[in-house]
Amino acid sequence: MYIREKGSSRSKSTSLQICQSYRNDLGQPRSKVLLTLGPKDHLVESGQVEKLIASLVKFAGISNNKFFKDDVLEEISRSNWGVPWILNHVWNLFKLKNFFETQNLKVEFDLNQAIFGQVVDRFLKPRSKLGFYENQSDYLFASDKLELHHIYRSLDALAKLKPVLEKHLFDINCSLFNMKVDIVFFDATTIYFQSDKADDLRKFGFSKDCKFNDVQVVMGLLMDEEGRPIGFQTFPGNTFDGKTLIKALNELRETFEINKLIIVGDRGICSQANIDAIKKSGYDYIVATSLRKQDRKLQEQILDDKSYKLVSKDNLEEFKFKEIQLKDERLIVSWSSSRARKDFYDRERLIEKANEILDGKAKLKKPGKAKYLKVNEKVQYLDKAKIMDDAKWDGYYGIKTNVCKDLKSEIEIYDAYKQLWKIEDYFRVLKSHLKIRPVFLWNPDRIQGHLVLCFLTFVFERHLEIELRKNGIEMSPAKIRVALENLQASVLKVSKKEFYSLSSLSAEAKEIFESIGLKIPQKSQIKQLLKY
């Protein structure tokens, strides 16, 4: 008996049949079909052929080792297909292939391929450009291997294309995914280099990464309410946070053509000069404000407990707020028991450190530790008046806005500001998961190109996370990465023949495919990439 292929001219498909050879009465060789197993492609893809072989080996009374004789099963290569497959789908949604191919940059290499490959690598295994170049075989790409100088030159292209690329991504987000920009969040962070050589862009400054011996740049990021990135700006490393907003406002108007929105920022970003700039731009704002710096009469209003509205209260937690109308602004003050406990705990720690300094058990290393120490005739002592004054502000928080009450109520203003913590969380994703720093480049254009590359990857990561959430699935960037990282394809060799092995999809991987409306690929499609 043997297995043969039988083609069909009608369906243009091939079936597998079990046949038997025999001789007729005249002694002529003939064959007859004992069983039609079914379509070849289906049998191979479903693994039924492998199961049939294993079953026959078992009934033959021989082991797999004997079946393969002395040949060694060798894995020739292993590649990840999950991330390229998923990101290629998102890449097409954002129409990026057409975007890069229609840019008149006159490069002699495939710019789209170079950028897509780096986005895939940044998403799964963030590393240097050289690291990606040396490990391109980690992924299944239907493309030729990139040259190292093409990878670096693609960064130059990204730097030039930054404004039009941001606008392109913004337009797609608005048209396909209903991006809402009536409220925009802004924050800034620092990106350090493993270098102490300063230039016009890389400068020493206050580092939020505590890398004070390394030069850095400052990055300002704009995001919508849902957490989708809108755009970013790069500043020299010694730029103060408060000076980053005005440039971002200009970009909102010039690049994205946004004429009406609400800017949400923290105290470090929104100085009075920036608030004036926001007003001049015709935008509204929601910003944090220091209650202790208000005049005495206003402080008395804030601390007057009678006019607060109770929002919630249970055994442990209480939250209430009040609104005070200023000249052309609204001051919304909240008080919460959880914040009061935190303020109390933070102050007690400072008092404890101050007492340790007074007792000679510790030395003053940071100025903040001296907050409750006072010097009188060269004698240090605990400033109890300062401690009592601070204690009366435990639990209070102030937000200032020029948004009229008809548009946003007090609680809506408060909730909008609370969303600002998300942008700080997204900065952590950029720094930890996507490893935007340290930067190993020195050319300003390539530094900018690297940041654009990270921004583009971040757009994709946020898109996947948001689409999953729309389907009721909370999946962190780390879990998304692990689910797709496990989608591997291997080329195996035994008896001088090659076989293909594909890992199965986890439940999380299936959820990702389903959430973005992408069909799980057939094994033949992955095998075609393996043969590429």
Secondary structure, DSSP 8 states (H G I E B T S, - for coil): -EEEEEE-TTT--EEEEEEEEEE-TT--EEEEEEEEEEEHHHHHHTTHHHHHHHHHHHHTT--HHHHTTT---EEEEEEE-HHHHHHHHHHHHTTHHHHHHTS----SS-HHHHHHHHHHHHHHS---HHHHHHTGGGB--SS----HHHHHHHHHHHHHHHHHHHHHHHHHHHHHH----SEEEEEEEEEEBS-----SSSB----TTS-TTS-EEEEEEEE-TTS-EEEEEEEETT--GGGSHHHHHHHHHHTS---S-EEEE-TTT--HHHHHHHHHTT-EEEEEE-GGGS-HHHHHHHH-GGG-EEEEE-SS-EEEEEEEE-SSSEEEEEEEHHHHHHHHHHHHHHHHHHHHHHTTSS---SGGGGTTEEEETTEEEE-HHHHHHHHTTTTEEEEEE---TTT--HHHHHHHHHTHHHHHHHHHHHHHTS---SB---SHHHHHHHHHHHHHHHHHHHHHHHHHHHTT----HHHHHHHHHT-EEEEEEETTEEEEEE----HHHHHHHHHTT-----HHHHHHHHH-
